[in-house]
Amino acid sequence: MNNIYTTNVMNKIDFMLIFDAADANPNGDPDAGNLPRIDGETGQGLVTDVCLKRKIRNYVQLTRPDDPHCEIYVKEKAILNDQHARAYEAYGLKPESKKLPKALEDAEKVRRWMCDHFYDIRTFGAVMALEVNCGQVRGPVQLSFARSVEPVITSEFTVTRCAVATKRESENQSGDNRTMGRKYTIPYGLYVAKGTVNPYLAAQTGFGEGDFQLLVEALTHLFDFDASAARPAGAMAVRKLILFRHDSPLGSAPAHKLYELVHIERKPGVDAARSYGDYEVRLSPAPQGIAVEDVDC
């Protein structure tokens, strides 16, 4: 299959994603009653890398349903072994239980087929050593946890359901059949996530410039189709995406030095930030060999 995305990203790319949440739960922790994730020492809000990758996968799945190179491997109710079997069938190979093909060439074929067809494997990598074994892929794109610029406060609200589940409940003579529940939000938080694209791993998976542009598209529209009861429409928004393109595969400056070029400060006179406009975002000049793209969203 002729993969239109095979023009590889030749040089290293680092990036920073800035987004905010207002009266929303950016990433609830199921082990803590779905409370917003918070650093216990600093009080800063957290959003996991897994959460961000899920939203990227959802965006690609939603906007590229007919692109054979942009299928999504990790999706709801996906049977992974069935997806692996497709790679074997494509080359007329018969899988052995939990074993890769004995011939290295055949093992590489099934791994390559998975990379060519599944955007998230090509991008984030995957462990595919299951009953039908397609090996393991280390992805070129990695994201950090997102961390809020300042500590966030969790607000707790009691909610009720006036409907009942059964006829017996409706006949309850006590007079109050309401079901009580809890909803958690943060009033406001401005979050920063950091990421990188490894050109050497991109060459191995076939992640190309077209794939990267799709990643940028997904990041800038990360929450556009993610509205829910915990994250109402407009409650979460990407505010800025800053790309640092190096002029060599090895990179022209350490990633942490580039991230330090971005300065985010609360504006004077603002006692409690409640909007993006309460902050000032400044970008210092980049060192030689770095091209900066500052995308306002």
C-alpha positions as CSV (number, residue, x, y, z in Angstrom):
1,M,0.0,0.0,0.0
2,N,1.3,3.4,-0.9
3,N,1.3,5.4,2.3
4,I,0.9,9.1,1.6
5,Y,2.3,9.9,5.0
6,T,5.8,8.4,4.4
7,T,7.7,11.7,4.0
8,N,9.5,11.5,7.3
9,V,10.0,14.3,9.8
10,M,13.7,14.7,9.3
11,N,14.5,17.0,12.3
12,K,13.7,17.0,16.0
13,I,10.6,19.0,17.0
14,D,9.6,20.0,20.6
15,F,6.3,21.6,21.4
16,M,4.3,23.1,24.2
17,L,0.5,23.0,24.5
18,I,-1.3,25.6,26.7
19,F,-5.0,25.0,27.5
20,D,-7.4,26.0,30.2
21,A,-10.4,24.7,32.1
22,A,-13.2,26.8,33.6
23,D,-15.9,25.2,35.8
24,A,-15.0,21.8,34.5
25,N,-13.2,18.6,35.5
26,P,-10.3,18.3,33.2
27,N,-9.3,14.8,34.1
28,G,-11.1,13.0,36.9
29,D,-9.3,10.3,38.9
30,P,-11.4,7.1,39.1
31,D,-9.5,6.0,42.2
32,A,-10.5,9.1,44.0
33,G,-14.2,9.3,43.3
34,N,-13.5,11.2,40.0
35,L,-12.0,14.2,41.7
36,P,-9.8,16.4,39.5
37,R,-6.2,15.2,39.6
38,I,-4.0,17.3,41.8
39,D,-0.4,17.3,42.9
40,G,-0.7,16.6,46.6
41,E,2.3,18.8,47.5
42,T,1.9,21.9,45.3
43,G,-1.9,21.8,44.7
44,Q,-1.3,22.1,40.9
45,G,-3.8,20.4,38.7
46,L,-2.8,17.5,36.5
47,V,-4.0,16.0,33.3
48,T,-2.4,12.7,32.3
49,D,-0.6,12.1,29.0
50,V,-3.0,9.1,28.5
51,C,-5.9,11.5,28.7
52,L,-4.4,13.8,26.1
53,K,-3.5,11.0,23.7
54,R,-7.1,9.7,24.0
55,K,-8.4,13.0,22.8
56,I,-6.0,13.0,19.9
57,R,-7.1,9.5,18.9
58,N,-10.7,10.5,19.1
59,Y,-10.1,13.5,16.9
60,V,-8.4,11.4,14.2
61,Q,-11.0,8.7,14.4
62,L,-13.8,11.3,14.0
63,T,-12.3,13.4,11.2
64,R,-10.5,10.7,9.1
65,P,-13.0,7.8,9.1
66,D,-12.3,6.8,5.5
67,D,-8.5,7.2,5.5
68,P,-6.9,3.7,5.4
69,H,-3.7,5.1,7.0
70,C,-5.5,6.7,9.9
71,E,-7.3,3.9,11.6
72,I,-7.1,3.9,15.4
73,Y,-5.7,0.9,17.2
74,V,-6.7,1.7,20.8
75,K,-10.4,2.4,20.7
76,E,-13.5,1.4,22.6
77,K,-14.4,-2.3,22.2
78,A,-11.5,-2.9,19.8
79,I,-10.4,-6.6,19.6
80,L,-6.7,-6.2,19.3
81,N,-5.9,-9.7,18.2
82,D,-8.3,-9.3,15.3
83,Q,-6.4,-6.3,14.2
84,H,-3.2,-8.2,14.4
85,A,-4.6,-11.0,12.3
86,R,-5.3,-8.6,9.5
87,A,-1.6,-7.9,9.2
88,Y,-0.8,-11.6,8.9
89,E,-3.6,-12.1,6.3
90,A,-2.3,-9.2,4.2
91,Y,0.9,-11.3,3.6
92,G,-0.6,-14.8,3.6
93,L,1.1,-15.6,6.9
94,K,-0.3,-17.9,9.6
95,P,0.2,-16.7,13.2
96,E,1.6,-18.9,15.9
97,S,0.3,-18.5,19.4
98,K,2.2,-15.6,21.1
99,K,5.1,-15.9,18.6
100,L,6.4,-13.6,15.9
101,P,7.0,-15.1,12.5
102,K,10.3,-17.0,12.5
103,A,11.7,-15.1,9.5
104,L,12.8,-11.6,10.5
105,E,11.5,-10.3,7.1
106,D,8.0,-11.6,7.9
107,A,8.1,-10.2,11.4
108,E,9.0,-6.8,10.0
109,K,6.2,-7.0,7.5
110,V,3.5,-7.4,10.0
111,R,5.0,-4.7,12.2
112,R,5.2,-2.4,9.3
113,W,1.6,-3.2,8.2
114,M,0.4,-2.1,11.6
115,C,2.4,1.1,11.5
116,D,1.1,1.9,8.0
117,H,-2.6,1.4,8.9
118,F,-2.9,2.7,12.4
119,Y,-2.2,6.3,13.1
120,D,-1.8,5.9,16.9
121,I,0.7,3.1,16.5
122,R,2.7,5.1,14.0
123,T,2.6,8.1,16.3
124,F,2.6,6.8,19.9
125,G,3.8,3.2,19.5
126,A,2.2,0.1,20.9
127,V,3.0,-3.2,22.6
128,M,1.4,-5.8,20.3
129,A,2.8,-9.0,21.8
130,L,-0.5,-10.6,22.4
131,E,-2.0,-14.0,21.3
132,V,-1.5,-12.9,17.7
133,N,1.9,-11.3,18.0
134,C,2.9,-8.3,16.0
135,G,5.8,-7.2,18.1
136,Q,6.4,-3.9,19.7
137,V,6.7,-0.3,18.3
138,R,8.3,2.6,20.1
139,G,6.5,5.8,19.0
140,P,8.2,9.0,18.0
141,V,5.7,11.3,19.7
142,Q,5.6,11.5,23.5
143,L,3.6,13.9,25.8
144,S,4.1,14.9,29.4
145,F,1.4,15.2,32.0
146,A,-0.2,18.7,31.7
147,R,0.3,20.7,34.9
148,S,-1.5,23.9,35.9
149,V,0.5,27.1,36.2
150,E,-0.9,27.8,39.6
151,P,-2.6,25.6,42.3
152,V,-6.3,24.8,41.6
153,I,-9.2,24.5,44.0
154,T,-11.6,21.6,43.7
155,S,-15.3,22.6,44.1
156,E,-17.8,19.9,45.1
157,F,-21.5,20.1,44.2
158,T,-24.4,17.9,45.2
159,V,-26.7,17.0,42.3
160,T,-30.0,15.2,42.3
161,R,-32.0,13.0,39.9
162,C,-35.7,13.4,40.1
163,A,-36.5,10.4,37.9
164,V,-36.7,6.9,39.4
165,A,-35.3,3.7,38.0
166,T,-38.1,1.3,38.8
167,K,-41.9,1.3,39.3
168,R,-41.4,0.2,42.9
169,E,-39.4,3.3,43.6
170,S,-42.2,5.4,42.1
171,E,-44.6,3.9,44.5
172,N,-42.5,4.8,47.5
173,Q,-44.7,6.5,50.1
174,S,-41.9,8.3,51.8
175,G,-42.4,11.2,49.3
176,D,-38.8,11.7,48.2
177,N,-37.3,9.3,45.6
178,R,-34.5,11.6,44.5
179,T,-31.1,10.1,43.9
180,M,-28.2,12.2,45.2
181,G,-24.8,12.4,43.6
182,R,-21.6,14.5,43.5
183,K,-20.0,16.6,40.8
184,Y,-16.5,18.0,41.0
185,T,-15.0,20.9,39.1
186,I,-12.2,23.5,39.3
187,P,-13.2,27.2,39.0
188,Y,-10.2,27.8,36.7
189,G,-6.9,26.4,35.7
190,L,-4.3,27.2,33.0
191,Y,-2.4,24.0,32.0
192,V,0.8,23.4,30.2
193,A,1.8,20.1,28.5
194,K,5.1,19.4,26.8
195,G,5.9,17.1,23.9
196,T,8.5,16.0,21.5
197,V,8.9,14.3,18.1
198,N,11.9,11.9,17.8
199,P,13.0,11.9,14.1
200,Y,14.9,8.6,14.4
201,L,11.9,6.8,15.7
202,A,9.7,8.6,13.1
203,A,11.8,7.0,10.4
204,Q,11.2,3.5,12.0
205,T,7.5,3.8,12.2
206,G,6.9,5.9,9.0
207,F,5.6,8.9,10.9
208,G,5.9,11.7,8.4
209,E,5.3,15.4,7.9
210,G,1.7,14.7,7.0
211,D,1.2,12.8,10.2
212,F,2.8,15.7,12.2
213,Q,0.4,18.2,10.6
214,L,-2.5,16.0,11.5
215,L,-1.1,15.9,15.1
216,V,-0.9,19.7,15.1
217,E,-4.5,19.9,13.8
218,A,-5.7,17.5,16.6
219,L,-3.9,19.4,19.3
220,T,-5.3,22.8,18.2
221,H,-8.9,21.3,18.2
222,L,-8.3,19.0,21.2
223,F,-11.5,19.8,23.1
224,D,-13.8,20.9,20.2
225,F,-15.6,17.6,20.1
226,D,-15.0,16.5,23.7
227,A,-17.9,18.2,25.5
228,S,-19.5,16.2,28.3
229,A,-21.3,16.8,31.6
230,A,-17.9,17.1,33.2
231,R,-16.5,19.4,30.5
232,P,-19.3,21.5,29.0
233,A,-18.9,23.1,25.6
234,G,-16.4,25.9,25.8
235,A,-15.3,25.0,29.3
236,M,-12.0,23.7,28.1
237,A,-10.0,25.3,25.2
238,V,-6.6,25.1,23.7
239,R,-5.1,28.6,23.9
240,K,-1.7,28.3,22.3
241,L,0.6,25.7,20.7
242,I,4.2,26.6,20.4
243,L,6.4,24.5,18.1
244,F,10.2,24.5,18.3
245,R,11.6,23.1,15.0
246,H,15.3,22.2,15.2
247,D,17.5,22.4,12.1
248,S,19.1,18.9,12.7
249,P,17.9,15.4,13.8
250,L,19.9,15.6,17.0
251,G,18.5,19.0,17.9
252,S,20.0,22.4,18.2
253,A,19.2,23.0,21.9
254,P,18.1,21.0,24.9
255,A,14.3,20.6,25.1
256,H,14.1,21.9,28.7
257,K,15.9,25.1,27.7
258,L,13.3,25.7,24.9
259,Y,10.4,25.2,27.3
260,E,12.0,27.8,29.7
261,L,11.7,30.4,26.9
262,V,7.9,30.4,27.6
263,H,7.0,32.7,30.5
264,I,3.4,32.6,31.9
265,E,2.5,35.0,34.6
266,R,-0.7,36.3,36.2
267,K,-1.3,39.9,35.4
268,P,-0.8,42.5,38.1
269,G,-3.9,43.3,40.1
270,V,-5.6,39.9,39.4
271,D,-6.2,38.3,42.8
272,A,-7.8,35.1,41.5
273,A,-7.5,34.1,37.8
274,R,-10.7,33.1,36.2
275,S,-9.9,33.4,32.5
276,Y,-7.0,33.2,30.0
277,G,-7.0,37.0,29.8
278,D,-5.9,37.1,33.4
279,Y,-2.5,35.8,32.3
280,E,0.4,37.1,30.2
281,V,2.3,34.7,28.0
282,R,5.7,35.8,26.7
283,L,8.2,34.0,24.5
284,S,11.9,34.8,24.7
285,P,14.0,34.7,21.6
286,A,15.0,31.2,20.5
287,P,18.7,30.2,20.1
288,Q,20.3,29.7,16.7
289,G,19.1,26.7,14.8
290,I,15.5,26.8,16.2
291,A,12.5,28.0,14.2
292,V,9.6,28.9,16.4
293,E,5.9,28.6,15.4
294,D,3.6,30.4,17.8
295,V,0.0,29.2,17.0
296,D,-2.8,31.1,18.8
297,C,-6.0,29.0,19.0
